[in-house]
C-alpha cells in the first residue's frame, strides 16, 4: 500500500516471515494502521494459505483476507542467496515477525542474536502454538491443538457429550492481535530506551487468558467446582443462554438486574418478586422451569425478529443467532464496516471482515489489495537493497526469485 503520513504507523517498517493465520493477522493489524510490510514467501508456492479457499482464477481468498496491503517477495529459502537477501533486509526494518516452529529461525541463521547483529534495536515477534520455551515448545500444533490444551475445548458443547470445536480461528486471530499489541509496546519502550526485544507470543497462552472465571473458580474452591461444558445455557446464572423461538434461536441474558426487564417484556411482573423466580440463586436451581417458561413465551411470536424487538423495547440484552449468510446482510454490521466488501483484482468483489478498531481521526478500512506471489520482488530488491535490473534478472534465472499471478 502507498504510505500516508496521516496513518498511525506510516513510519513503521516490518519484515513478515509468517504464514497461515496467526502471524499474518499480526502483520495485517499493523498494515491496517499504515505500516509498510514486506512479506517474504518461500518459493515456489508461497504462503501455504494460498492453496485454500480458491473459487476463481487460482486466487486464494484465505490468503487475500489476511495479506491485503502487504508487499510480496518470493525467495528460495533453501538457497543461501535467498537467506542472504532476507538478512540484508533486516537493517531496513523496525520489526521482524515470524511464526515458524521454535528453532527454525536459528536453523535459518536468522535467530534473535543474529538479527541483533544486523540491527541492534530490532524487535522480533515470534508467534507459535506453545511458545518458545517449555516442554511442548517444539511440538507441532495449530489453533485447535492449543485450544484443547488450554481447557477451552472442554467448555464447548452439550453437557456430558463430546466436546465441540469452535467454528472460527479464534485462537489464531486473537494471538495475532496480542502479537501486534506486544510489538506496539516494544516500540514504545524502544523510543525511551533505544533497546529492541524478542517477543514470545503463543496461541496456548492466549487461549488460557480467556478463562474469565473457570481457573479461579476451580482453584479457589479447592477443586469443588469443576468447570465443564454447559451446552446452550450458562450454569451459574439464569436466564443466560440460547433459547428456541419460532423459526430460529435467540440468546437472552436476563440475569441479576435484567430479570425484571424480561418479566415486564413477558407481561409477568408477578415473577419479579416471586419467592422462587425472583431470587437469582433459587432461579438457577429451577433453571429448567425458567427455560421452559421463556421458550413457551417465545413461541407466541411470529418470528425471532419480533421477539428480539419486544425484548429490546424493555432493554433486555438479547440477540438473534445469525448465520454467516445473515451477518453479511445485517444493517448494523454493514453500517460500521464490520462486514466489508472488497474488489480483488483476480477474484472480484467479495465480503470479508472489516478492521475491528475504529478511529475518529484516522482512516478506517483503508483500501488495500493483497499481492500476487512475488509481485514486489523487483521493487523491494531495487529500492531497498540497491540491486540492478541485471542482478535481479540473474537471481530470477537462478531460481532465487519466483513470481506467479495468484
C-alpha positions, 0 to 999 in steps of 0.5 A: 500500500502507498504510505500516508503520513496521516496513518498511525504507523506510516513510519513503521517498517516490518519484515513478515516471515509468517504464514497461515493465520496467526502471524499474518493477522499480526502483520495485517493489524499493523498494515491496517494502521499504515505500516509498510510490510514486506512479506517474504514467501518461500518459493515456489508456492508461497504462503501455504494459505494460498492453496485454500479457499480458491473459487476463481482464477487460482486466487486464494481468498484465505490468503487475500483476507489476511495479506491485503496491503502487504508487499510480496517477495518470493525467495528460495529459502533453501538457497543461501542467496535467498537467506542472504537477501532476507538478512540484508533486509533486516537493517531496513526494518523496525520489526521482524515477525515470524511464526515458524516452529521454535528453532527454525529461525536459528536453523535459518541463521536468522535467530534473535542474536543474529538479527541483533547483529544486523540491527541492534534495536530490532524487535522480533515477534515470534508467534507459535502454538506453545511458545518458545520455551517449555516442554511442548515448545517444539511440538507441532500444533495449530489453533485447535491443538492449543485450544484443547490444551488450554481447557477451552475445548472442554467448555464447548458443547452439550453437557456430558457429550463430546466436546465441540470445536469452535467454528472460527480461528479464534485462537489464531486471530486473537494471538495475532492481535496480542502479537501486534499489541506486544510489538506496539509496546516494544516500540514504545519502550524502544523510543525511551530506551533505544533497546529492541526485544524478542517477543514470545507470543503463543496461541496456548497462552492466549487461549488460557487468558480467556478463562474469565472465571473457570481457573479461579473458580476451580482453584479457589474452591479447592477443586469443588467446582469443576468447570465443564461444558454447559451446552446452550445455557450458562450454569451459574446464572439464569436466564443466560443462554440460547433459547428456541423461538419460532423459526430460529434461536435467540440468546437472552441474558436476563440475569441479576438486574435484567430479570425484571426487564424480561418479566415486564417484556413477558407481561409477568411482573408477578415473577419479579418478586416471586419467592422462587423466580425472583431470587437469582440463586433459587432461579438457577436451581429451577433453571429448567422451569425458567427455560421452559417458561421463556421458550413457551413465551417465545413461541407466541411470536411470529418470528425471532425478529419480533421477539428480539424487538419486544425484548429490546423495547424493555432493554433486555440484552438479547440477540438473534443467532445469525448465520454467516449468510445473515451477518453479511446482510445485517444493517448494523454490521454493514453500517460500521464496516464490520462486514466489508466488501472488497474488489480483488483484482483476480477474484472480484468483489467479495465480503470479508471482515472489516478492521475491528478498531475504529478511529475518529481521526484516522482512516478506517478500512483503508483500501488495500489489495493483497499481492500476487506471489512475488509481485514486489520482488523487483521493487523491494530488491531495487529500492531497498537493497540497491540491486540492478535490473541485471542482478535481479534478472540473474537471481530470477534465472537462478531460481532465487526469485519466483513470481506467479499471478495468484 
